[in-house]
Amino acid sequence: MTEVIRVDTLTKRYDGNLAVAGISFSVRAGEIFGFLGPNGAGKTTTQRMLTGVLKPTSGTVQVLDHDMVRDPLGAKEHLGVVPEMANPYMEMSGWENMMLAAELYRVPRAERTGRAESLLREFELWERRDDRARAYSKGMKQRLMLCMALVHQPDILLLDEATSGLDVASSRQIRARARDFAADGGTVFYTTHNIEEADQLCDRVAIINHGEIVAIDAPEALRATFAESQSVVVAFDREVAPDELAALAEVKRVAKEGDKLQLYTADPGLVALHVADFAREHDTAILTINTVGPSLEEVFVRLTEGAISQEDEDQ
């Protein structure tokens, strides 16, 4: 598949401190590519280098064969960027913000109003187009930013924590638009700390930790690499202590999850048989029993164990 973003040994240092440590990856045309990491891992620093806001210490970013340092205008014209903090011009109306974005992206004058109206209607902002952006809610401001990012019909949409702190309706609308954008042949680079969202939305994910890429693959493939994190989840008709099941063969550990017990194992089929034997021997009935693969969240935790928890200012 065509690679629309290529990152090669990308490095960023701040006052001698290494924020991004020579990472390399590529993003394919038509995919939703998730970029995950714990707080302070280097996500935002990487995103800023991808969009030309920060200059790398070394390494390269290429957007559709345009080098972001040597040819920033050529690279940026293919990008639509929605930052984490919505920052439209607050004293301008929604419509004025759209016209400014269209002009900056050199959208032909004859097409500006039509594109702006279509986008504002799609994102339910048309009725408020003449209101100043400062009067918009957080969700409305973020939707306006997405409209502004799409007005020049970019090839690549970069979303940086785009649904963070938003209401459910706005979050769903942004995710739906990302899916539609990719379905129409565009590419989405989706920076997020919301693992469940990435699992539902992304074709592939990269996990960054301490400035290094620790994994890149499809969510299902990443889960498969941690087969030992499979589990059997069981509920009995009476209370059973975790210790009673911890001694079963092939059980690595037992966790209590509400009214259920989760038995972690590399062989869930065999453990399910042992659980059935346990129930018969102890005169208890099994209410429910299921085998469960490792979640993307569990994979994420395993790959980023020991990460420093701090506000995501990316060093």
Phi, psi and chi 1 to 4 in degrees:
 res  aa     phi    psi   chi1   chi2   chi3   chi4
   1 MET       -  152.0  -62.9  177.3   66.2      -
   2 THR   -65.8  134.0  -56.5      -      -      -
   3 GLU   -93.4  122.6  -64.0  176.8  -11.1      -
   4 VAL   -99.9  -21.1  -64.3      -      -      -
   5 ILE  -129.6  129.2  -63.2  176.1      -      -
   6 ARG  -127.2  123.5  -71.6 -162.3  -59.1  -86.0
   7 VAL  -115.9  125.7  172.7      -      -      -
   8 ASP  -127.9  116.4 -175.4   29.0      -      -
   9 THR    44.5   48.4   58.3      -      -      -
  10 LEU   -75.3  127.6 -168.1   64.5      -      -
  11 THR  -134.3  141.7  -59.4      -      -      -
  12 LYS  -140.3  127.3 -176.1   63.1 -179.4  178.6
  13 ARG  -117.0  141.7  -67.5 -179.0 -179.7  -86.0
  14 TYR  -119.7  113.5  -67.8  107.1      -      -
  15 ASP    49.3   41.7  -61.0  -36.0      -      -
  16 GLY    88.4  -13.7      -      -      -      -
  17 ASN   -87.9  133.6  -63.8  -44.8      -      -
  18 LEU   -86.5  111.9 -168.3   60.5      -      -
  19 ALA   -93.5  -38.9      -      -      -      -
  20 VAL  -131.9  126.6  175.0      -      -      -
  21 ALA  -111.5   69.7      -      -      -      -
  22 GLY    65.7   45.3      -      -      -      -
  23 ILE   -81.9  149.4   62.6  174.1      -      -
  24 SER  -136.5  135.7  -61.2      -      -      -
  25 PHE  -167.7  168.8   62.2   88.5      -      -
  26 SER  -135.4  155.6   61.4      -      -      -
  27 VAL  -121.8  131.2 -178.3      -      -      -
  28 ARG   -91.6  152.1  -55.6  163.4 -175.7  160.9
  29 ALA   -61.6  135.4      -      -      -      -
  30 GLY    84.7    2.0      -      -      -      -
  31 GLU  -105.5  160.0   73.2  174.8  -21.7      -
  32 ILE  -102.1  112.6  -59.0  178.9      -      -
  33 PHE  -106.5  115.1 -174.1   88.8      -      -
  34 GLY   -88.6  141.7      -      -      -      -
  35 PHE  -125.5  106.2 -162.1   62.9      -      -
  36 LEU  -116.4  155.0  -71.5   74.5      -      -
  37 GLY   178.8  157.2      -      -      -      -
  38 PRO   -68.9  170.5   25.9  -33.5      -      -
  39 ASN   -57.5  134.2  -68.2  -24.1      -      -
  40 GLY    78.4   12.9      -      -      -      -
  41 ALA   -81.2  -19.0      -      -      -      -
  42 GLY   116.9    7.8      -      -      -      -
  43 LYS   -61.2  -54.3  -64.2 -167.7  -53.2  -63.4
  44 THR   -69.0  -37.0  -61.7      -      -      -
  45 THR   -59.7  -44.4  -64.2      -      -      -
  46 THR   -62.2  -45.8  -59.2      -      -      -
  47 GLN   -58.8  -40.7  174.5   91.8  -27.2      -
  48 ARG   -68.5  -32.0  -71.8  172.5  179.1  167.4
  49 MET   -73.3  -35.2  -71.8 -170.2  -75.6      -
  50 LEU   -63.7  -32.5  -68.8 -175.2      -      -
  51 THR   -96.7    0.5   56.4      -      -      -
  52 GLY    84.3    6.0      -      -      -      -
  53 VAL   -71.9  -37.9  174.4      -      -      -
  54 LEU  -113.8  143.4  -76.8  178.4      -      -
  55 LYS   -92.1  131.1 -175.4  176.9  179.9 -179.7
  56 PRO   -63.7  151.9  -15.5   28.2      -      -
  57 THR   -69.1  -39.2  -56.6      -      -      -
  58 SER  -159.0  169.7   62.4      -      -      -
  59 GLY    90.2  175.6      -      -      -      -
  60 THR  -133.9  153.1   60.0      -      -      -
  61 VAL  -124.9  125.0  173.9      -      -      -
  62 GLN  -119.9  129.8  -72.6 -162.8  -33.8      -
  63 VAL  -115.1  109.8  177.5      -      -      -
  64 LEU    47.4   49.6  -72.1  167.3      -      -
  65 ASP    70.1   10.5  -64.2  -36.7      -      -
  66 HIS  -102.3  123.5  -63.5  -86.6      -      -
  67 ASP   -73.4  128.3 -173.8  -79.6      -      -
  68 MET   -66.0  -26.4 -176.8   56.3   76.4      -
  69 VAL   -87.8  -45.2  172.9      -      -      -
  70 ARG   -80.1  -30.7  -63.9  177.8 -179.1  176.7
  71 ASP  -137.3   63.5 -177.7   17.5      -      -
  72 PRO   -62.3  -37.4   21.2  -32.2      -      -
  73 LEU   -67.0  -40.9  -69.5  179.4      -      -
  74 GLY   -62.8  -36.6      -      -      -      -
  75 ALA   -73.7  -45.1      -      -      -      -
  76 LYS   -69.3  -25.3  -69.7  177.7 -177.7  179.9
  77 GLU   -67.4  -14.8   69.4  179.6    4.5      -
  78 HIS   -92.8   -6.1  -65.1  -74.8      -      -
  79 LEU  -107.3  142.5  -57.5  177.4      -      -
  80 GLY  -119.5  124.2      -      -      -      -
  81 VAL  -118.9  129.2 -178.5      -      -      -
  82 VAL  -118.4  106.7 -179.7      -      -      -
  83 PRO   -75.8  166.2   28.9  -34.7      -      -
  84 GLU   -62.1  -44.4  178.9  178.9    3.9      -
  85 MET   -95.4  112.9  -61.7  -62.0  -66.4      -
  86 ALA   -61.4  125.0      -      -      -      -
  87 ASN  -133.1   53.5   58.0   -6.1      -      -
  88 PRO   -68.2  166.8   28.2  -35.7      -      -
  89 TYR   -73.7  111.8  -70.7   94.9      -      -
  90 MET   -66.8  -30.0  -63.4  -60.7  177.8      -
  91 GLU   -88.3   -0.6  -63.9  -54.1  -46.2      -
  92 MET  -101.9  153.3  -64.9  171.6   62.7      -
  93 SER   -73.2  166.7   69.8      -      -      -
  94 GLY   -57.5  -42.4      -      -      -      -
  95 TRP   -64.4  -42.4 -177.5 -102.7      -      -
  96 GLU   -64.5  -38.0  -71.3  168.7  -23.6      -
  97 ASN   -61.5  -41.4  -89.5  -78.3      -      -
  98 MET   -65.2  -42.3  -70.2  -64.0  -67.2      -
  99 MET   -66.4  -37.9  -69.5  -62.0   99.3      -
 100 LEU   -64.3  -45.7  177.4   60.3      -      -
 101 ALA   -61.1  -42.7      -      -      -      -
 102 ALA   -62.4  -39.1      -      -      -      -
 103 GLU   -68.9  -43.0 -177.5  177.2   -5.9      -
 104 LEU   -63.1  -35.1  -69.3  174.4      -      -
 105 TYR   -88.5    7.3  -78.9  114.2      -      -
 106 ARG    58.3   39.4  -64.4 -178.8  -69.7 -176.1
 107 VAL   -68.6  131.7  175.6      -      -      -
 108 PRO   -52.2  136.7  -26.9   35.4      -      -
 109 ARG   -53.6  -37.7 -172.9  178.2  -60.4  -86.8
 110 ALA   -68.9  -17.2      -      -      -      -
 111 GLU  -104.1  -11.3  -61.6  178.2   20.4      -
 112 ARG   -61.4  -51.2  -67.6  175.2 -169.0  172.1
 113 THR   -66.2  -39.3   57.9      -      -      -
 114 GLY   -64.8  -45.3      -      -      -      -
 115 ARG   -64.7  -43.5  -68.9 -169.9 -165.9 -179.4
 116 ALA   -63.1  -44.6      -      -      -      -
 117 GLU   -63.3  -43.4  178.7  176.3  -10.9      -
 118 SER   -60.1  -44.4  176.9      -      -      -
 119 LEU   -69.1  -43.8  -74.0  164.4      -      -
 120 LEU   -64.3  -35.2  -69.4  174.9      -      -
 121 ARG   -68.1  -42.9  -72.9 -171.7 -176.8  -81.9
 122 GLU   -58.0  -39.7  176.4 -176.1   -8.5      -
 123 PHE   -99.8   20.0  -72.0   95.5      -      -
 124 GLU    57.6   40.3  -58.8  173.9    2.7      -
 125 LEU  -116.3   -1.0  -65.0  170.9      -      -
 126 TRP   -61.0  -42.2  178.9 -111.4      -      -
 127 GLU   -68.1  -18.4  -59.4  -58.3  -37.5      -
 128 ARG  -109.7   18.1  -61.1  -73.3  -58.5  -85.7
 129 ARG   -63.3  -27.0   65.1 -171.8 -179.1  -79.5
 130 ASP   -93.0   -3.1  -66.5  -34.1      -      -
 131 ASP   -80.8  146.7  -66.7   -8.1      -      -
 132 ARG   -65.7  146.2  -68.8 -176.8  180.0 -179.5
 133 ALA   -62.1  -27.2      -      -      -      -
 134 ARG   -65.4  -18.6   62.1  178.7  168.8   82.2
 135 ALA   -87.1   -4.6      -      -      -      -
 136 TYR   -79.3  151.4  -73.2    8.6      -      -
 137 SER   -72.3  170.5   67.2      -      -      -
 138 LYS   -60.0  -43.2 -179.0  175.6 -178.4  178.9
 139 GLY   -63.3  -39.8      -      -      -      -
 140 MET   -65.6  -41.1  -68.0  171.2   64.6      -
 141 LYS   -62.3  -41.5  -71.0  173.2 -175.6  173.2
 142 GLN   -68.7  -35.8 -163.2   70.0  -39.0      -
 143 ARG   -67.8  -35.9  -62.6 -160.1  -48.5  -92.1
 144 LEU   -63.9  -41.1  176.4   60.2      -      -
 145 MET   -61.0  -38.5  -67.9  -60.8  -60.1      -
 146 LEU   -66.5  -40.3 -175.9   51.8      -      -
 147 CYS   -59.3  -44.7  -69.9      -      -      -
 148 MET   -65.0  -34.3  -65.8  166.9   66.7      -
 149 ALA   -72.4  -24.5      -      -      -      -
 150 LEU   -96.5  -10.2  -68.8  169.7      -      -
 151 VAL   -63.4  -27.8   72.6      -      -      -
 152 HIS   -95.5   10.3   64.4  -62.6      -      -
 153 GLN    54.7   62.8  -60.8  176.3  -19.7      -
 154 PRO   -71.1  163.4   30.0  -37.5      -      -
 155 ASP   -83.3  -28.6  -60.6  -65.4      -      -
 156 ILE  -130.8  133.1  -55.6  165.9      -      -
 157 LEU  -112.6  121.2 -174.6   60.9      -      -
 158 LEU  -106.1  117.5  -71.2   95.5      -      -
 159 LEU  -113.9  118.1  -56.0  176.3      -      -
 160 ASP  -106.2  101.2 -174.2    7.3      -      -
 161 GLU    49.5   44.6  -56.3  -77.4    3.5      -
 162 ALA   -65.9  -22.4      -      -      -      -
 163 THR  -106.6    5.7   62.9      -      -      -
 164 SER   -62.3  122.8  178.6      -      -      -
 165 GLY    75.8    8.4      -      -      -      -
 166 LEU   -89.9  160.6  -62.2 -170.3      -      -
 167 ASP   -68.0  162.5   58.9  -85.7      -      -
 168 VAL   -59.5  -43.1  172.6      -      -      -
 169 ALA   -63.3  -45.0      -      -      -      -
 170 SER   -65.1  -40.7  -66.8      -      -      -
 171 SER   -61.7  -44.8  -64.2      -      -      -
 172 ARG   -63.6  -39.0  -75.4  179.9  176.2  174.1
 173 GLN   -65.3  -40.8 -161.2  168.1   25.0      -
 174 ILE   -67.5  -43.4  -70.1  171.8      -      -
 175 ARG   -63.4  -41.6  -72.7 -165.2  -63.4  -91.6
 176 ALA   -62.3  -40.0      -      -      -      -
 177 ARG   -67.4  -36.0 -167.0   56.6  166.9   89.1
 178 ALA   -62.5  -43.4      -      -      -      -
 179 ARG   -62.4  -44.9  -69.6 -170.6 -176.9   97.1
 180 ASP   -63.5  -39.7  -69.8  -15.7      -      -
 181 PHE   -60.3  -45.2 -172.7   83.3      -      -
 182 ALA   -69.0  -39.1      -      -      -      -
 183 ALA   -62.5  -28.6      -      -      -      -
 184 ASP   -86.4    6.0  -69.8  -21.9      -      -
 185 GLY   104.0   -3.9      -      -      -      -
 186 GLY   -80.2  173.1      -      -      -      -
 187 THR  -122.9  139.3  -58.6      -      -      -
 188 VAL  -119.6  126.8  179.6      -      -      -
 189 PHE  -106.0  112.7 -172.9   90.8      -      -
 190 TYR  -116.8   99.2 -158.0   90.0      -      -
 191 THR   -85.0  126.9  -57.8      -      -      -
 192 THR  -157.2  156.3 -178.7      -      -      -
 193 HIS  -107.1    0.5   65.7  -88.8      -      -
 194 ASN   -86.9   98.5 -172.1  -35.7      -      -
 195 ILE   -67.0  -39.6  -59.8  168.3      -      -
 196 GLU   -62.2  -41.4 -179.0  180.0   -5.1      -
 197 GLU   -62.6  -43.6 -175.0  173.6   64.1      -
 198 ALA   -63.3  -39.4      -      -      -      -
 199 ASP   -62.2  -39.6 -164.9   13.9      -      -
 200 GLN   -77.9  -28.8  -65.6  173.3   -5.0      -
 201 LEU  -104.3  -34.3 -168.8   64.1      -      -
 202 CYS   -95.4  142.7  -62.2      -      -      -
 203 ASP   -75.7  -40.9  -60.0  -63.4      -      -
 204 ARG  -138.7  156.2  -71.5 -168.2  -57.1  146.9
 205 VAL  -133.5  146.6  -63.1      -      -      -
 206 ALA  -113.6  137.5      -      -      -      -
 207 ILE  -112.9  124.0  -61.8  174.7      -      -
 208 ILE  -110.7  140.0 -173.7  170.7      -      -
 209 ASN  -147.1  129.6 -169.2   32.3      -      -
 210 HIS    51.6   38.9  -62.3  -56.4      -      -
 211 GLY    79.3    4.3      -      -      -      -
 212 GLU  -121.4  144.4  -61.7 -178.3   -8.5      -
 213 ILE   -77.0  121.0  -60.4  -68.8      -      -
 214 VAL  -102.0  -15.2  -65.7      -      -      -
 215 ALA  -166.4  144.6      -      -      -      -
 216 ILE  -140.9  122.1  -59.4  178.6      -      -
 217 ASP  -177.5  175.8 -144.1  -32.3      -      -
 218 ALA   -67.8  147.1      -      -      -      -
 219 PRO   -51.7  -43.2  -29.5   37.2      -      -
 220 GLU   -65.6  -38.5 -166.7   62.2   39.6      -
 221 ALA   -67.2  -36.7      -      -      -      -
 222 LEU   -64.8  -40.4  -73.6  175.5      -      -
 223 ARG   -62.1  -38.3  -78.8 -169.4  -73.4  -94.3
 224 ALA   -65.8  -23.5      -      -      -      -
 225 THR   -73.0  -12.7   63.5      -      -      -
 226 PHE  -118.9   56.8  -70.4   91.1      -      -
 227 ALA   -59.7  -29.9      -      -      -      -
 228 GLU   -67.8  -11.8   73.7  -84.4   11.8      -
 229 SER   -91.1   10.3  -66.5      -      -      -
 230 GLN   -66.1  161.7  -62.5  175.5   94.7      -
 231 SER  -151.7  162.5   61.2      -      -      -
 232 VAL  -113.7  125.1  174.2      -      -      -
 233 VAL  -108.4  123.9  179.5      -      -      -
 234 VAL  -134.8  144.9   59.0      -      -      -
 235 ALA  -125.5  132.4      -      -      -      -
 236 PHE  -106.0  168.7  -62.7  100.3      -      -
 237 ASP   -83.7    1.3   66.4  -11.9      -      -
 238 ARG  -143.5  166.8   67.8  168.5  176.9   81.9
 239 GLU   -71.5  128.7 -174.9  172.8   -6.7      -
 240 VAL  -122.0  127.6  173.7      -      -      -
 241 ALA   -73.9  144.3      -      -      -      -
 242 PRO   -52.6  -37.6  -27.3   35.8      -      -
 243 ASP   -61.5  -27.2  -70.5  -12.7      -      -
 244 GLU   -67.1  -26.6  -65.7 -177.1   70.2      -
 245 LEU  -102.7  -14.5  -62.3  177.9      -      -
 246 ALA   -64.2  -23.8      -      -      -      -
 247 ALA   -85.0   -5.2      -      -      -      -
 248 LEU   -64.8  144.3  -65.0 -179.0      -      -
 249 ALA   -59.0  138.7      -      -      -      -
 250 GLU    74.8    2.7  -57.8  -59.3  -34.5      -
 251 VAL   -88.9  122.9  172.4      -      -      -
 252 LYS   -87.2  -39.5  -64.0 -176.4  178.7  -63.5
 253 ARG  -162.8  161.3   65.0 -175.8  178.2   91.6
 254 VAL  -127.4  132.6 -178.7      -      -      -
 255 ALA  -123.6  140.8      -      -      -      -
 256 LYS   -88.3  124.8 -174.2  169.8  173.8   31.5
 257 GLU  -123.2   90.7  -58.4  -72.3  -16.7      -
 258 GLY    65.1 -124.4      -      -      -      -
 259 ASP   -92.5   11.7   63.6  -18.5      -      -
 260 LYS  -119.3  160.9  -60.1  175.7 -179.2   63.6
 261 LEU  -116.3  135.3  -66.4  170.8      -      -
 262 GLN  -112.3  118.6 -170.5  162.5   10.5      -
 263 LEU  -106.2  112.4  -69.7   69.4      -      -
 264 TYR   -84.2  135.7  -71.6   88.6      -      -
 265 THR  -163.1  157.6  176.1      -      -      -
 266 ALA   -90.3   -6.3      -      -      -      -
 267 ASP  -134.2   75.9 -166.7  -19.2      -      -
 268 PRO   -63.7  -31.4   21.2  -32.1      -      -
 269 GLY   -63.2  -46.1      -      -      -      -
 270 LEU   -65.0  -41.4 -178.4   59.5      -      -
 271 VAL   -64.7  -36.3  167.1      -      -      -
 272 ALA   -60.6  -38.5      -      -      -      -
 273 LEU   -65.8  -40.9  -66.9  174.7      -      -
 274 HIS   -63.3  -38.0  -68.9  -30.1      -      -
 275 VAL   -64.6  -40.8  169.8      -      -      -
 276 ALA   -62.3  -42.2      -      -      -      -
 277 ASP   -62.3  -42.2  -69.4  -19.7      -      -
 278 PHE   -58.5  -44.6  172.1   90.5      -      -
 279 ALA   -61.3  -42.9      -      -      -      -
 280 ARG   -65.6  -43.9  -76.8 -167.5  -63.5  -89.3
 281 GLU   -67.6  -27.3  -67.2  169.2    5.3      -
 282 HIS  -108.2   14.5  -68.2   79.5      -      -
 283 ASP    51.7   49.8 -166.3   27.5      -      -
 284 THR  -130.8  152.9 -176.8      -      -      -
 285 ALA  -102.2  144.5      -      -      -      -
 286 ILE   -87.6  121.0  -64.7  173.6      -      -
 287 LEU   -82.0  -46.5  -61.7  179.5      -      -
 288 THR  -145.7  149.0   61.6      -      -      -
 289 ILE  -149.7  131.4 -174.9  167.6      -      -
 290 ASN  -142.0  149.6  -63.7  -74.3      -      -
 291 THR   -99.0  138.9   59.3      -      -      -
 292 VAL  -133.0  132.8 -180.0      -      -      -
 293 GLY   -80.5  167.6      -      -      -      -
 294 PRO   -65.3  139.9   23.1  -32.5      -      -
 295 SER   -80.1  162.0   66.5      -      -      -
 296 LEU   -62.2  -31.8 -174.5   59.3      -      -
 297 GLU   -62.3  -42.3 -179.5  176.2    5.4      -
 298 GLU   -64.4  -40.7  -71.7  172.7  -48.9      -
 299 VAL   -60.7  -45.4  172.1      -      -      -
 300 PHE   -58.3  -46.9  178.4   87.3      -      -
 301 VAL   -63.2  -42.5  170.0      -      -      -
 302 ARG   -61.9  -39.5  -69.7  -77.5  -61.6  -85.6
 303 LEU   -78.8  -19.5  -69.7  170.7      -      -
 304 THR  -119.8   21.3   59.5      -      -      -
 305 GLU   -56.5  134.7  -75.9  175.9  -21.2      -
 306 GLY    88.9    1.6      -      -      -      -
 307 ALA   -64.1  143.4      -      -      -      -
 308 ILE   -77.4  128.3  -61.3  173.6      -      -
 309 SER   -90.4  117.0  179.7      -      -      -
 310 GLN  -156.4  169.9   62.3 -172.5   48.6      -
 311 GLU   -62.6  141.2  -69.2  -60.4  -44.8      -
 312 ASP   -79.7   70.5 -165.6   10.3      -      -
 313 GLU   -99.6    1.0  -63.9  -61.8  -27.9      -
 314 ASP    52.8   50.9  -79.2  -28.9      -      -
 315 GLN    58.5      -  -54.2  166.0   21.1      -
